[in-house]
Structure formats: C-alpha cells, structure tokens
Amino acid sequence: MMVDLRGRQLMQTVTQPSENTKGNLMVPTDLKREGVAQISESLNVLLADVFALYLKAKSFHWHISGPHFRDYHLLLDEQAAQIFAMSDDIAERTRKIGGITRRSISDISRHQRLRDNNDASLSTTDMLAELCSDNKQLTGFLRQTHEVASGNDDVATASLIENWIDESERRTWFLSAALAES
C-alpha cells in the first residue's frame, strides 16, 4: 500500500491485467476507482470528438478557397494545431489516473459525437459555419466532462478542461467573426 505525504492511503485503481489490459501500469491515485472509470470514459469520448474536429479542421484547411484564402487557410491551420495539442493532453491525463485511451481511428469513429463531412462541394462559408458549430458543440462537451471531473474531485482534469473551454470559445469567436465578413 502506498501513502502520500500526509499519511493518506493511495488507492491502486487499475484492474488486474487481462487479455485487454496487458502491459498497463498500476497507477497510484487518491481518486476512487469508480471516479477513475467515469472520468476516463468521459475523457475518451472527448478524445474521439477532438480527433474528429482536428481532422475536419485540417481537411477544410486543405480545401478552403476564395478571396480570403490565405487568412482562412492560416486560421484553420492554427486552430487544427491547437485542437491536435489537446488530444495528447487528454490521452495522457487519462493514463495518469489509471485509465486506458483510444487506440485507433475505428475506435474514435465509433465514439465521436461530432459528425464527419465528406462533401467535396462545400463553400468557404459552409466550412467556416460548420467548424464554428462544431467548436460550440465541443465547448458543451468540455463542460460536461468538467462536471464529471469536478464531481469526482479531479481538480487537475477540471483545470485542464477550463483552459480548453477558453480555447474552444476563442475558436468559435474567430470563426463567427470570419463568417460575418464572408
């Protein structure tokens, strides 16, 4: 049994190794096992949405055109990079508390809530509007995950999410402003 600096017992939250969990580390945490499961599940669904939004932002970045091409191309590239950076933080936070993360594109596609768009004939306005809407939805998903983390006394995850909410709101604001000029 492990003890923290204040003498509190730290719980081992990762289950015994099985076929599906071989190679996972036992991660000591003071979070309850049920809390880790809830937080990990919420983070994993969020991870699927973040990857879906990253791929969409990158695709629209590649395919955008028109009079403001350079500005929009650079804006979407910047936003895609910011979204992609979230993915590593989400996955690593899940692992830090003893959870398991997504492992493949097919796993992501089964769990994402944001919809893909394969339409090759979207206008610039359509692309910006869809990304604006998706970022607004992501903000809501971030708030839901924040509630799960906060409800399980996971201040570290909640703190990360607060920054991601601010970033998502900023992306929504920028896209909304770009739509007003197009």
C-alpha positions in Angstrom: 0.0 0.0 0.0 1.2 3.5 -0.8 0.9 6.5 1.4 1.0 10.2 0.4 3.0 12.9 2.3 0.0 13.5 4.7 -0.2 9.8 5.5 -3.3 9.2 3.4 -3.6 5.8 1.7 -3.4 5.9 -2.1 -5.6 3.5 -3.9 -4.5 1.3 -6.8 -7.1 2.0 -9.4 -6.1 -0.1 -12.4 -7.7 -3.6 -12.5 -5.7 -6.8 -12.7 -4.1 -7.4 -16.1 -6.2 -9.4 -18.6 -6.1 -10.0 -22.3 -7.3 -6.5 -23.0 -5.2 -4.7 -20.4 -1.8 -6.4 -20.5 1.1 -4.0 -20.2 -0.9 -1.4 -18.3 0.8 0.1 -15.3 -0.6 0.2 -11.8 -1.1 3.9 -11.3 -1.4 5.1 -7.7 -4.0 7.8 -7.2 -6.3 9.0 -4.4 -9.2 9.1 -6.8 -11.9 6.5 -6.3 -12.0 3.6 -8.7 -15.5 4.5 -9.8 -14.3 8.1 -10.3 -11.4 7.0 -12.5 -13.8 4.9 -14.6 -16.2 7.8 -15.1 -13.5 10.4 -15.8 -11.7 8.0 -18.2 -14.9 7.3 -20.1 -15.7 10.9 -20.4 -12.2 11.8 -21.5 -12.2 9.0 -24.1 -15.4 10.3 -25.7 -14.0 13.8 -25.6 -10.8 12.4 -27.3 -12.9 11.0 -30.1 -14.5 14.3 -30.7 -11.3 16.2 -30.6 -9.7 13.9 -33.2 -12.8 14.2 -35.4 -12.7 18.0 -35.1 -8.9 18.0 -35.8 -9.3 16.0 -39.0 -12.2 18.2 -40.2 -10.3 21.5 -39.5 -7.3 20.1 -41.3 -9.4 18.9 -44.3 -11.1 22.3 -44.5 -7.7 24.0 -44.2 -6.6 22.0 -47.3 -9.7 22.6 -49.3 -10.7 26.2 -48.5 -10.6 28.8 -51.3 -11.7 32.2 -52.2 -10.7 35.9 -51.8 -9.7 35.4 -48.1 -7.9 32.1 -48.8 -4.6 32.9 -47.1 -6.2 34.3 -43.9 -8.7 31.4 -43.6 -6.0 28.8 -44.6 -3.7 30.1 -41.8 -6.6 30.4 -39.3 -7.7 26.8 -39.8 -4.1 25.5 -39.6 -3.6 27.4 -36.3 -6.9 26.0 -35.0 -6.1 22.5 -36.1 -2.8 22.6 -34.3 -4.4 23.8 -31.1 -7.1 21.1 -31.3 -4.4 18.4 -32.0 -2.4 19.5 -29.0 -5.5 18.9 -26.8 -5.6 15.2 -27.9 -2.2 14.4 -26.3 -3.1 16.1 -23.1 -6.5 14.3 -22.9 -4.9 10.9 -23.6 -2.1 11.5 -21.1 -4.4 12.7 -18.4 -6.5 9.5 -18.9 -3.3 7.4 -18.5 -2.1 9.4 -15.5 -5.2 8.5 -13.5 -5.0 4.8 -14.5 -7.4 4.8 -17.4 -6.9 3.4 -20.9 -7.2 5.6 -24.1 -8.5 5.2 -27.6 -6.2 3.1 -29.8 -7.4 3.5 -33.4 -9.3 5.6 -35.9 -12.1 2.9 -36.0 -12.3 3.2 -32.2 -12.5 7.0 -32.5 -15.2 6.8 -35.2 -17.4 4.5 -33.0 -17.4 7.1 -30.2 -17.3 10.5 -31.7 -20.3 12.8 -31.4 -19.2 15.4 -33.9 -20.1 14.4 -37.4 -17.7 13.9 -40.3 -18.2 15.8 -43.5 -17.0 14.3 -46.8 -18.8 16.7 -49.0 -16.4 17.8 -51.8 -18.5 20.8 -52.8 -18.7 22.8 -49.6 -18.3 26.6 -49.9 -15.9 28.5 -47.7 -18.9 29.9 -45.8 -20.2 26.3 -45.2 -16.8 25.2 -43.9 -16.4 28.1 -41.5 -20.0 27.7 -40.3 -19.6 24.0 -39.7 -16.4 24.5 -37.8 -18.0 27.3 -35.8 -20.9 25.0 -34.9 -18.6 22.1 -34.1 -16.4 24.2 -31.8 -19.5 25.4 -30.0 -20.7 21.8 -29.5 -17.2 20.9 -28.3 -17.5 23.6 -25.7 -20.6 21.9 -24.4 -18.9 18.5 -24.4 -16.0 20.1 -22.5 -18.4 21.5 -19.9 -20.0 18.0 -19.5 -16.6 16.4 -18.9 -15.7 19.2 -16.5 -18.8 18.3 -14.4 -17.7 14.6 -14.4 -14.1 15.5 -13.3 -15.3 18.0 -10.7 -17.9 15.6 -9.4 -15.1 13.1 -8.7 -12.8 15.6 -7.1 -10.4 15.5 -10.0 -9.1 19.1 -9.9 -6.3 18.5 -12.3 -8.5 17.3 -15.1 -11.0 20.1 -14.4 -8.3 22.7 -14.6 -7.1 21.4 -17.9 -10.6 21.5 -19.3 -11.1 25.1 -18.1 -8.3 26.1 -20.4 -9.7 24.0 -23.3 -13.1 25.7 -22.9 -11.5 29.1 -23.2 -9.6 27.9 -26.4 -12.8 26.4 -27.9 -14.7 29.6 -27.2 -11.9 31.6 -28.8 -12.0 29.4 -31.9 -15.8 29.8 -32.1 -15.5 33.6 -31.7 -12.8 33.8 -34.5 -14.9 31.6 -36.9 -18.0 33.6 -36.1 -16.2 36.9 -36.9 -14.8 35.4 -40.1 -18.4 34.4 -41.1 -19.6 37.9 -40.5 -17.1 39.2 -43.2 -17.7 36.5 -45.7 
